[in-house]
Amino acid sequence: PICAKGQRQSPIDIRDGLAVDLEPVRFDYRPGGVAVVDTGYTLQVNVAPGNAIELMGRRYELQQFHFHRPSEQRIEGRRFDMDVHLVHRDAEGRIAVVAVLLERGPPLPLVQTLWGHIPLEKGEEQPVRLPVDPAQLLPEDRRYYTYMGSLSTPPCTEGVLWVVMRQPVTLSPEQLEIFARLYPMNARPLQSAHERRIL
């Protein structure tokens, strides 16, 4: 299977990247309806249509975002408390994932809302009563690293464009602890970079 044999698997340790001026990601996010699902692997938030990013002339629609503990992506060997992956798909089915690193600090109001809607059963979808704006997950500094990789969960599909935000966002120790009680460890191990280009 490609999970084992692929040469472009994620996550990787982001180091020795080429410092180039990357075009900014255009985030077209707005408050809307979401639902929280406990997939048995993570807490996933399914979002209503209408959120997208634009990058390199393509528009990718946000499908869902989900959380990993500890962070799957590492920066120069450093691992963070958690990360969140915002999974997007374009009209041709190409996938782009925006990863935001999460570390201990002040609470994130958006996460407080989501954790208040954790379903009682795995596989059950719990709608959130308030509109949720995925932009609240993004750091102020929108600089990023990018590389070609894969989905980090089966089927480990390759050809995935990864956009890893450089500046972390904070969650409170209590917010981190709630996720840790559900999923103490749900991060995929690091994969070999195989001479991949990191910008």
DOVEXDREN-887872 format. One record per residue (C-alpha): residue number from 1; residue in three letters; x, y, z. Coordinates in Angstrom, 2 decimals, always signed. Example, Ala and Ser with C-alpha at 12.3 -4.5 7.8 and 13.67 -1.06 7.14 Angstrom:
% residues 2
+-----+--------+---------+---------+---------+
| num | residu |      c1 |      c2 |      c3 |
+-----+--------+---------+---------+---------+
|   1 |    ALA |  +12.30 |   -4.50 |   +7.80 |
|   2 |    SER |  +13.67 |   -1.06 |   +7.14 |
+-----+--------+---------+---------+---------+
//
This chain:
% residues 199
+-----+--------+---------+---------+---------+
| num | residu |      c1 |      c2 |      c3 |
+-----+--------+---------+---------+---------+
|   1 |    PRO |   +0.00 |   +0.00 |   +0.00 |
|   2 |    ILE |   +1.07 |   +3.55 |   -0.64 |
|   3 |    CYS |   +1.11 |   +4.28 |   +3.11 |
|   4 |    ALA |   +4.15 |   +1.99 |   +3.37 |
|   5 |    LYS |   +5.74 |   +2.37 |   -0.07 |
|   6 |    GLY |   +5.10 |   +6.00 |   -0.99 |
|   7 |    GLN |   +8.00 |   +8.41 |   -1.50 |
|   8 |    ARG |   +5.90 |  +11.53 |   -0.84 |
|   9 |    GLN |   +4.33 |  +10.74 |   +2.52 |
|  10 |    SER |   +3.38 |  +13.11 |   +5.35 |
|  11 |    PRO |   +4.16 |  +14.34 |   +7.93 |
|  12 |    ILE |   +7.79 |  +15.38 |   +7.65 |
|  13 |    ASP |  +10.24 |  +17.41 |   +9.71 |
|  14 |    ILE |  +10.37 |  +20.79 |   +7.98 |
|  15 |    ARG |  +14.02 |  +21.84 |   +7.82 |
|  16 |    ASP |  +16.54 |  +23.20 |   +5.33 |
|  17 |    GLY |  +13.79 |  +24.80 |   +3.26 |
|  18 |    LEU |  +14.55 |  +27.23 |   +0.45 |
|  19 |    ALA |  +13.76 |  +30.78 |   +1.62 |
|  20 |    VAL |  +11.72 |  +32.18 |   -1.25 |
|  21 |    ASP |   +8.97 |  +34.78 |   -1.44 |
|  22 |    LEU |   +5.86 |  +32.62 |   -1.52 |
|  23 |    GLU |   +2.63 |  +34.12 |   -2.78 |
|  24 |    PRO |   +0.20 |  +34.67 |   +0.12 |
|  25 |    VAL |   -2.60 |  +32.14 |   +0.56 |
|  26 |    ARG |   -5.93 |  +33.87 |   +0.02 |
|  27 |    PHE |   -8.22 |  +32.68 |   +2.80 |
|  28 |    ASP |  -11.88 |  +33.08 |   +1.92 |
|  29 |    TYR |  -13.40 |  +31.83 |   +5.18 |
|  30 |    ARG |  -16.64 |  +32.99 |   +6.77 |
|  31 |    PRO |  -18.80 |  +32.04 |   +9.76 |
|  32 |    GLY |  -21.15 |  +29.16 |   +8.99 |
|  33 |    GLY |  -22.63 |  +25.88 |  +10.12 |
|  34 |    VAL |  -20.35 |  +23.08 |  +11.36 |
|  35 |    ALA |  -20.75 |  +19.72 |  +13.08 |
|  36 |    VAL |  -18.30 |  +17.87 |  +15.34 |
|  37 |    VAL |  -17.71 |  +14.15 |  +14.77 |
|  38 |    ASP |  -15.64 |  +11.78 |  +16.88 |
|  39 |    THR |  -14.30 |   +9.55 |  +14.10 |
|  40 |    GLY |  -12.66 |   +7.09 |  +16.50 |
|  41 |    TYR |   -9.33 |   +8.51 |  +15.35 |
|  42 |    THR |   -9.76 |  +12.23 |  +16.00 |
|  43 |    LEU |  -12.27 |  +15.00 |  +16.53 |
|  44 |    GLN |  -13.27 |  +16.17 |  +13.06 |
|  45 |    VAL |  -15.30 |  +19.28 |  +12.26 |
|  46 |    ASN |  -17.33 |  +19.08 |   +9.06 |
|  47 |    VAL |  -18.03 |  +22.50 |   +7.57 |
|  48 |    ALA |  -20.85 |  +23.76 |   +5.36 |
|  49 |    PRO |  -19.85 |  +24.78 |   +1.82 |
|  50 |    GLY |  -18.66 |  +28.34 |   +1.24 |
|  51 |    ASN |  -15.13 |  +28.37 |   +2.70 |
|  52 |    ALA |  -12.11 |  +28.20 |   +0.42 |
|  53 |    ILE |   -8.47 |  +29.09 |   -0.12 |
|  54 |    GLU |   -6.91 |  +30.35 |   -3.33 |
|  55 |    LEU |   -3.32 |  +29.47 |   -4.09 |
|  56 |    MET |   -1.29 |  +29.21 |   -7.30 |
|  57 |    GLY |   -4.33 |  +29.97 |   -9.43 |
|  58 |    ARG |   -6.48 |  +27.25 |   -7.90 |
|  59 |    ARG |   -9.47 |  +27.49 |   -5.59 |
|  60 |    TYR |   -9.76 |  +24.75 |   -2.99 |
|  61 |    GLU |  -12.99 |  +24.36 |   -0.97 |
|  62 |    LEU |  -12.68 |  +23.59 |   +2.75 |
|  63 |    GLN |  -14.25 |  +20.18 |   +3.53 |
|  64 |    GLN |  -13.35 |  +19.60 |   +7.18 |
|  65 |    PHE |  -10.69 |  +20.19 |   +9.81 |
|  66 |    HIS |   -9.41 |  +17.82 |  +12.49 |
|  67 |    PHE |   -6.88 |  +17.70 |  +15.30 |
|  68 |    HIS |   -3.73 |  +15.71 |  +16.08 |
|  69 |    ARG |   -1.86 |  +15.33 |  +19.34 |
|  70 |    PRO |   +1.06 |  +15.86 |  +19.40 |
|  71 |    SER |   +1.58 |  +17.90 |  +16.23 |
|  72 |    GLU |   +2.30 |  +15.75 |  +13.18 |
|  73 |    GLN |   +4.35 |  +18.41 |  +11.43 |
|  74 |    ARG |   +7.66 |  +19.36 |  +13.05 |
|  75 |    ILE |   +9.68 |  +22.49 |  +12.43 |
|  76 |    GLU |  +13.46 |  +21.97 |  +12.62 |
|  77 |    GLY |  +12.82 |  +18.92 |  +14.80 |
|  78 |    ARG |  +10.49 |  +20.73 |  +17.19 |
|  79 |    ARG |   +7.16 |  +19.11 |  +17.94 |
|  80 |    PHE |   +4.20 |  +21.15 |  +19.19 |
|  81 |    ASP |   +1.41 |  +20.18 |  +21.62 |
|  82 |    MET |   -1.12 |  +19.67 |  +18.83 |
|  83 |    ASP |   -1.93 |  +20.71 |  +15.30 |
|  84 |    VAL |   -5.07 |  +21.20 |  +13.27 |
|  85 |    HIS |   -5.36 |  +20.19 |   +9.61 |
|  86 |    LEU |   -7.79 |  +22.11 |   +7.38 |
|  87 |    VAL |   -8.50 |  +19.81 |   +4.43 |
|  88 |    HIS |   -9.47 |  +21.40 |   +1.10 |
|  89 |    ARG |  -10.31 |  +20.00 |   -2.33 |
|  90 |    ASP |  -10.50 |  +21.70 |   -5.72 |
|  91 |    ALA |  -12.92 |  +21.01 |   -8.59 |
|  92 |    GLU |  -10.51 |  +18.40 |  -10.07 |
|  93 |    GLY |  -10.24 |  +16.58 |   -6.73 |
|  94 |    ARG |   -6.76 |  +17.87 |   -5.85 |
|  95 |    ILE |   -6.22 |  +18.19 |   -2.10 |
|  96 |    ALA |   -4.57 |  +21.02 |   -0.18 |
|  97 |    VAL |   -4.10 |  +20.84 |   +3.59 |
|  98 |    VAL |   -3.41 |  +23.91 |   +5.73 |
|  99 |    ALA |   -1.74 |  +22.86 |   +9.00 |
| 100 |    VAL |   -1.73 |  +25.16 |  +12.02 |
| 101 |    LEU |   +0.55 |  +24.32 |  +14.95 |
| 102 |    LEU |   -1.04 |  +24.58 |  +18.40 |
| 103 |    GLU |   +0.86 |  +25.27 |  +21.62 |
| 104 |    ARG |   +0.08 |  +26.05 |  +25.26 |
| 105 |    GLY |   -0.98 |  +29.62 |  +26.04 |
| 106 |    PRO |   -4.16 |  +31.67 |  +26.19 |
| 107 |    PRO |   -7.38 |  +29.80 |  +25.28 |
| 108 |    LEU |   -8.80 |  +29.82 |  +21.75 |
| 109 |    PRO |  -12.52 |  +30.76 |  +21.86 |
| 110 |    LEU |  -13.33 |  +28.76 |  +18.72 |
| 111 |    VAL |  -12.00 |  +25.56 |  +20.34 |
| 112 |    GLN |  -14.00 |  +26.30 |  +23.51 |
| 113 |    THR |  -17.15 |  +26.30 |  +21.33 |
| 114 |    LEU |  -16.16 |  +23.06 |  +19.56 |
| 115 |    TRP |  -15.26 |  +21.20 |  +22.75 |
| 116 |    GLY |  -18.71 |  +22.13 |  +24.08 |
| 117 |    HIS |  -20.18 |  +20.04 |  +21.25 |
| 118 |    ILE |  -18.18 |  +16.81 |  +21.59 |
| 119 |    PRO |  -20.63 |  +14.00 |  +20.67 |
| 120 |    LEU |  -21.49 |  +11.37 |  +23.27 |
| 121 |    GLU |  -20.90 |   +8.52 |  +20.82 |
| 122 |    LYS |  -18.15 |   +7.81 |  +18.31 |
| 123 |    GLY |  -19.34 |   +8.27 |  +14.72 |
| 124 |    GLU |  -22.17 |  +10.58 |  +15.75 |
| 125 |    GLU |  -22.36 |  +14.08 |  +14.25 |
| 126 |    GLN |  -23.10 |  +16.87 |  +16.72 |
| 127 |    PRO |  -24.18 |  +20.14 |  +15.04 |
| 128 |    VAL |  -22.79 |  +23.31 |  +16.64 |
| 129 |    ARG |  -25.51 |  +25.80 |  +17.55 |
| 130 |    LEU |  -23.49 |  +28.91 |  +16.70 |
| 131 |    PRO |  -21.90 |  +29.85 |  +13.37 |
| 132 |    VAL |  -18.18 |  +29.00 |  +13.44 |
| 133 |    ASP |  -15.53 |  +30.95 |  +11.53 |
| 134 |    PRO |  -12.56 |  +28.72 |  +10.55 |
| 135 |    ALA |  -10.45 |  +31.90 |  +10.15 |
| 136 |    GLN |  -10.24 |  +31.99 |  +13.96 |
| 137 |    LEU |   -7.88 |  +29.01 |  +13.73 |
| 138 |    LEU |   -5.33 |  +30.99 |  +11.71 |
| 139 |    PRO |   -2.33 |  +32.85 |  +13.13 |
| 140 |    GLU |   -1.95 |  +36.58 |  +12.55 |
| 141 |    ASP |   +1.30 |  +36.00 |  +10.67 |
| 142 |    ARG |   +0.29 |  +34.19 |   +7.48 |
| 143 |    ARG |   +3.79 |  +33.17 |   +6.35 |
| 144 |    TYR |   +4.09 |  +29.46 |   +5.67 |
| 145 |    TYR |   +6.19 |  +26.50 |   +4.58 |
| 146 |    THR |   +4.97 |  +24.37 |   +1.69 |
| 147 |    TYR |   +5.79 |  +20.93 |   +0.28 |
| 148 |    MET |   +4.12 |  +18.09 |   -1.63 |
| 149 |    GLY |   +3.05 |  +15.21 |   +0.56 |
| 150 |    SER |   +0.17 |  +12.89 |   +1.33 |
| 151 |    LEU |   -2.82 |  +12.50 |   +3.56 |
| 152 |    SER |   -1.45 |  +11.41 |   +6.94 |
| 153 |    THR |   -4.27 |   +8.90 |   +7.49 |
| 154 |    PRO |   -5.22 |   +5.97 |   +5.22 |
| 155 |    PRO |   -5.52 |   +5.88 |   +2.23 |
| 156 |    CYS |   -2.38 |   +8.11 |   +2.48 |
| 157 |    THR |   -3.15 |   +9.59 |   -0.94 |
| 158 |    GLU |   -0.14 |  +11.42 |   -2.42 |
| 159 |    GLY |   -0.10 |  +14.61 |   -4.49 |
| 160 |    VAL |   -1.37 |  +16.61 |   -1.51 |
| 161 |    LEU |   -0.23 |  +20.23 |   -1.31 |
| 162 |    TRP |   +0.77 |  +21.04 |   +2.29 |
| 163 |    VAL |   +0.74 |  +24.60 |   +3.62 |
| 164 |    VAL |   +2.17 |  +24.71 |   +7.15 |
| 165 |    MET |   +1.68 |  +28.03 |   +8.93 |
| 166 |    ARG |   +4.89 |  +29.18 |  +10.57 |
| 167 |    GLN |   +3.37 |  +30.94 |  +13.57 |
| 168 |    PRO |   +1.61 |  +28.68 |  +16.12 |
| 169 |    VAL |   -1.79 |  +29.44 |  +17.65 |
| 170 |    THR |   -2.39 |  +28.89 |  +21.37 |
| 171 |    LEU |   -4.80 |  +26.67 |  +23.28 |
| 172 |    SER |   -5.14 |  +26.79 |  +27.06 |
| 173 |    PRO |   -3.76 |  +23.87 |  +29.12 |
| 174 |    GLU |   -7.40 |  +22.94 |  +29.89 |
| 175 |    GLN |   -8.30 |  +22.86 |  +26.19 |
| 176 |    LEU |   -5.26 |  +20.69 |  +25.43 |
| 177 |    GLU |   -6.12 |  +18.38 |  +28.34 |
| 178 |    ILE |   -9.69 |  +17.77 |  +27.11 |
| 179 |    PHE |   -8.39 |  +16.53 |  +23.75 |
| 180 |    ALA |   -5.65 |  +14.51 |  +25.47 |
| 181 |    ARG |   -8.26 |  +12.67 |  +27.53 |
| 182 |    LEU |   -9.93 |  +11.54 |  +24.29 |
| 183 |    TYR |   -6.81 |  +11.07 |  +22.15 |
| 184 |    PRO |   -3.54 |  +10.98 |  +24.10 |
| 185 |    MET |   -1.62 |  +10.21 |  +20.89 |
| 186 |    ASN |   -3.07 |  +10.24 |  +17.37 |
| 187 |    ALA |   -0.19 |  +11.57 |  +15.30 |
| 188 |    ARG |   +1.40 |   +9.60 |  +12.47 |
| 189 |    PRO |   +5.17 |   +9.09 |  +12.87 |
| 190 |    LEU |   +7.49 |  +11.24 |  +10.77 |
| 191 |    GLN |   +8.01 |  +10.08 |   +7.20 |
| 192 |    SER |  +11.21 |  +10.38 |   +5.18 |
| 193 |    ALA |  +11.48 |  +13.59 |   +3.17 |
| 194 |    HIS |  +13.14 |  +11.71 |   +0.24 |
| 195 |    GLU |  +14.93 |  +14.79 |   -1.11 |
| 196 |    ARG |  +11.66 |  +16.70 |   -1.32 |
| 197 |    ARG |  +11.71 |  +20.39 |   -1.98 |
| 198 |    ILE |  +10.50 |  +22.48 |   +0.96 |
| 199 |    LEU |   +9.87 |  +26.18 |   +0.35 |
+-----+--------+---------+---------+---------+
//
